[in-house]
């Protein structure tokens, strides 16, 4: 069985790239890298990288919150912490983070204006630019054999 992405050809009329990232991060990753067919066993293996990313991003949000409590500094707005209590909202926030990291590392989306924004902003160095998240996205790119679409290191702009 193959996962076929032909339905994405008319994406402009059915939603945006951001919506695709929020709905299915793996599908969005394949779309931005022009990957059309992925065998189901390979899809599931690649999906494990997305799952690992979500777990790590969740851990980083929790760590940011613990650091700010201990040090009295505000890394992450308290509204995000409240949203983390709801499964649906937590999923959207973590997929937003995946979208931002993937687009920041992708060679075709180098400008800040090409990435999603949120208000209040999520912390950059502690979350959106964290090396462990970049590493997972780059591992996913390698697994999809599209590493050339991404920057050489975990740096972004």
Secondary structure by P-SEA (a helix, b strand, c coil): ccccccccccccccccaaaaaaacaaaaaaaaaccccccaaaaaaaaaaaaaaaaaaaaaaaaaaaaaaaaccccccaaaaaacccaaaaaaaaaaaaaaaaaaacccccccccccccccccccccccccaaaaaaaaaaaaaaccccccccccccc
